[in-house]
Amino acid sequence: DDVNKSSFTFSTVQSEFSYRIPDGGEVANYRNYISRLPTVDSPLIFGLHTNADLTYRQLDAGEMLMSLQETLPKDAGVGTGKSVDEIVKETAQGLLERMPPDLVESQFRIQVSKLRG
C-alpha cells in the first residue's frame, strides 16, 4: 500500500501544504498535523482550476444578494419614501453590523487549545 509510505501525498499538485498521513500513531502527531491544516484549501488539490474558488464565491454572493432582494416586500418603497435600493442597503448594513468580528487566527488557536484538556 503506497498510502502507508512516508513519501505518499494525497495530491501531486505543488502547494503550500503537504496533504499526507502524519507519521506515527501518536495522538499528539495527529493533533499537531491538524493544527497546521490550511483554513482554505486550494482548488488545485481537488483537480480544479484556480478560478474555481473565485467562481464559487461570486455565485455564492450572487445567491445571497438575490435571496435578500426576494425577501423584500413586493410593494417596497410605496408610501415609505424609500427606494428598493435604499431598503436593500439598510438591510445589508444591518446584517453587517450583526456580523461577528473578524477571526484572529492566533486567538482562535489559543481558545481551541484550552478545550483540549
C-alpha positions in Angstrom: 0.0 0.0 0.0 1.5 3.3 -1.1 -0.7 5.2 1.3 1.4 3.9 4.3 4.7 5.1 2.8 6.0 8.3 4.3 6.6 9.8 0.8 2.9 9.4 -0.1 0.8 12.6 -0.6 -2.9 12.8 -1.4 -2.3 15.5 -4.0 0.6 15.6 -6.5 0.0 19.4 -7.1 2.7 21.6 -5.7 1.0 23.6 -2.9 2.0 25.3 0.3 0.8 22.4 2.4 1.5 18.7 2.0 -1.6 16.6 2.4 -0.4 13.3 3.8 -0.9 10.9 6.7 1.0 12.1 9.7 4.0 10.0 10.8 3.5 7.7 13.8 0.3 6.7 15.5 0.5 9.1 18.4 -2.4 11.4 19.0 -0.1 14.3 19.5 1.2 13.9 16.0 -2.3 14.0 14.6 -3.3 17.0 16.6 -0.1 18.8 15.5 -0.8 18.0 11.9 -4.5 19.0 12.1 -3.5 22.3 13.8 -1.3 23.1 10.7 -4.1 22.4 8.1 -4.8 25.5 6.0 -8.1 27.3 6.7 -8.8 27.5 2.9 -7.8 24.7 0.6 -6.5 25.5 -2.9 -8.9 24.3 -5.7 -5.8 22.7 -7.3 -5.6 19.9 -4.8 -9.0 18.8 -5.9 -8.0 18.9 -9.6 -9.9 22.2 -10.2 -8.7 25.4 -11.9 -7.7 28.3 -9.7 -10.7 30.2 -10.9 -13.0 27.6 -9.4 -12.8 29.3 -6.0 -13.4 32.7 -7.5 -16.4 31.4 -9.4 -17.8 29.7 -6.3 -17.5 32.9 -4.2 -19.1 35.0 -7.0 -22.1 32.6 -7.3 -22.5 32.4 -3.6 -22.5 36.2 -3.1 -25.0 36.5 -6.0 -27.3 33.9 -4.5 -27.2 35.7 -1.1 -28.0 39.1 -2.7 -30.8 37.5 -4.7 -32.3 35.9 -1.6 -32.1 39.3 0.2 -33.9 41.0 -2.6 -36.5 38.3 -2.8 -37.3 38.7 0.9 -38.3 42.3 0.4 -42.0 43.1 0.3 -43.2 43.4 -3.3 -44.6 46.9 -2.6 -41.4 48.1 -1.0 -40.9 51.8 -1.4 -44.5 52.6 -1.9 -45.6 55.1 0.8 -42.4 54.8 2.7 -40.4 57.3 0.7 -37.5 54.8 0.3 -36.5 53.1 -2.9 -35.9 49.4 -3.1 -32.2 50.1 -3.3 -32.2 52.1 -0.1 -34.1 49.4 1.7 -31.7 46.7 0.5 -28.8 48.9 1.5 -30.2 49.4 5.0 -30.9 45.7 5.4 -27.3 44.8 4.2 -25.9 47.4 6.7 -28.0 45.9 9.5 -26.7 42.4 8.7 -23.1 43.7 8.5 -23.5 45.3 12.0 -24.6 42.0 13.4 -21.7 40.1 11.9 -19.1 38.8 14.5 -15.7 40.5 14.5 -13.1 39.2 12.1 -11.4 35.9 13.1 -8.0 36.4 14.6 -6.4 33.0 14.0 -3.9 33.3 16.8 -6.7 34.0 19.4 -8.8 31.2 17.9 -5.9 28.7 18.2 -5.5 29.7 21.9 -9.2 29.2 22.6 -9.2 25.8 20.9 -6.0 24.6 22.7 -7.8 25.4 26.0 -10.6 23.0 25.0 -8.2 20.0 24.5 -8.0 19.5 28.3 
